[in-house]
Amino acid sequence: MAQQTLFEKYGGFSKVSKMVLAFYDTLLDSDEIGPFFDDIDMSKMVDHQTKFVASLLGGPASYSDKQLHQLHNHLDIRDAHFDELKDVLKGTLSDHGVEPADVETVLQEFEQRRSFIVGQPHVD
């Protein structure tokens, strides 16, 4: 029998969608991260992010590294922003009953995509 993915273990798209909504509730209150979403259609963003988080959990939806880069390369996302996103993701997953070892697995998957989300360092 095939091993259950974390996506299946934690309830599929329905549960992931609830996690993503909670994730954005926190992010939108952030002074550093919130402004990135000022002019964004949040219903589309939640849909895309639900698919992305589902893929981090081993679910069926995924984005290629090239797509991640294209979606983020026009933004001035720095390592500090990524780190805050990662912290919020960790807290959200934990708050929704994801076991600590599984949280770490998801964070490792997220970390592997840092270079496609974070922009190139700027020289001031």
C-alpha positions as CSV (number, residue, x, y, z in Angstrom):
1,M,0.0,0.0,0.0
2,A,1.3,3.5,-0.9
3,Q,2.5,5.7,2.0
4,Q,0.1,8.4,2.9
5,T,1.3,12.0,2.1
6,L,1.2,14.8,4.6
7,F,-1.4,16.3,2.4
8,E,-3.7,13.3,2.9
9,K,-2.7,12.9,6.5
10,Y,-3.8,16.5,7.4
11,G,-7.1,16.5,5.5
12,G,-6.5,17.6,1.9
13,F,-7.5,20.8,0.3
14,S,-10.2,21.6,2.8
15,K,-7.8,21.7,5.7
16,V,-5.0,23.3,3.8
17,S,-7.3,26.1,2.8
18,K,-8.1,26.8,6.4
19,M,-4.4,26.8,7.2
20,V,-3.7,29.3,4.4
21,L,-6.5,31.6,5.5
22,A,-5.0,31.7,9.0
23,F,-1.6,32.2,7.5
24,Y,-2.8,35.3,5.6
25,D,-4.6,36.6,8.7
26,T,-1.3,36.8,10.4
27,L,0.7,38.0,7.4
28,L,-1.6,40.9,6.5
29,D,-1.1,42.3,10.0
30,S,2.7,42.3,9.5
31,D,4.3,45.7,9.0
32,E,7.0,44.1,6.8
33,I,5.0,41.5,4.8
34,G,1.5,43.0,4.7
35,P,2.3,45.8,2.2
36,F,3.2,43.1,-0.4
37,F,-0.5,42.3,-0.6
38,D,-2.0,45.8,-0.7
39,D,-3.1,45.6,-4.3
40,I,-3.6,41.9,-4.6
41,D,-6.8,40.0,-5.2
42,M,-6.7,37.9,-2.0
43,S,-9.2,35.3,-3.2
44,K,-6.9,34.4,-6.0
45,M,-3.8,34.6,-3.7
46,V,-5.4,32.2,-1.2
47,D,-6.3,29.8,-4.1
48,H,-2.7,29.9,-5.4
49,Q,-1.2,29.6,-1.9
50,T,-3.4,26.7,-1.0
51,K,-2.1,24.9,-4.1
52,F,1.5,25.8,-3.1
53,V,1.1,24.7,0.5
54,A,-0.6,21.5,-0.7
55,S,2.4,20.8,-2.9
56,L,4.7,21.3,0.1
57,L,2.7,18.7,1.9
58,G,3.1,16.2,-1.0
59,G,-0.3,17.1,-2.6
60,P,-1.2,17.1,-6.3
61,A,-0.8,20.7,-7.1
62,S,2.6,22.2,-7.6
63,Y,4.5,25.0,-9.1
64,S,7.8,24.6,-11.0
65,D,10.8,26.5,-9.8
66,K,10.6,28.6,-13.0
67,Q,7.0,29.6,-12.2
68,L,7.9,30.5,-8.6
69,H,10.7,32.7,-9.9
70,Q,8.4,34.4,-12.5
71,L,5.7,35.0,-9.8
72,H,8.1,36.7,-7.4
73,N,11.0,38.2,-9.4
74,H,9.3,41.6,-9.7
75,L,8.9,41.9,-5.9
76,D,11.6,43.2,-3.6
77,I,11.4,40.1,-1.3
78,R,14.5,39.8,0.9
79,D,15.7,37.0,3.1
80,A,14.2,38.7,6.2
81,H,10.8,38.6,4.5
82,F,11.2,34.9,3.6
83,D,12.3,34.2,7.2
84,E,9.2,35.9,8.5
85,L,7.0,33.9,6.1
86,K,8.7,30.7,7.2
87,D,8.1,31.6,10.9
88,V,4.4,32.4,10.2
89,L,4.0,29.1,8.3
90,K,5.6,27.2,11.1
91,G,3.2,28.7,13.7
92,T,0.2,28.3,11.5
93,L,1.0,24.6,10.8
94,S,1.5,24.0,14.5
95,D,-1.7,25.8,15.4
96,H,-3.6,23.5,13.0
97,G,-2.3,20.3,14.6
98,V,0.5,19.4,12.3
99,E,3.0,17.3,14.2
100,P,6.4,18.9,14.9
101,A,8.4,16.4,12.7
102,D,5.9,17.1,9.8
103,V,6.2,20.9,10.3
104,E,10.0,20.5,9.9
105,T,9.5,18.5,6.7
106,V,7.2,21.2,5.2
107,L,9.7,24.0,6.3
108,Q,12.5,22.1,4.6
109,E,10.4,21.9,1.4
110,F,9.7,25.7,1.7
111,E,13.4,26.5,2.3
112,Q,14.4,24.6,-0.8
113,R,12.5,27.2,-2.8
114,R,14.1,30.3,-1.2
115,S,16.2,31.1,-4.2
116,F,13.2,31.3,-6.5
117,I,11.2,33.6,-4.2
118,V,13.8,35.9,-2.7
119,G,15.2,38.6,-5.0
120,Q,18.8,39.2,-5.7
121,P,20.6,41.2,-3.0
122,H,20.7,45.0,-3.8
123,V,23.8,47.0,-3.3
124,D,22.9,50.3,-1.6
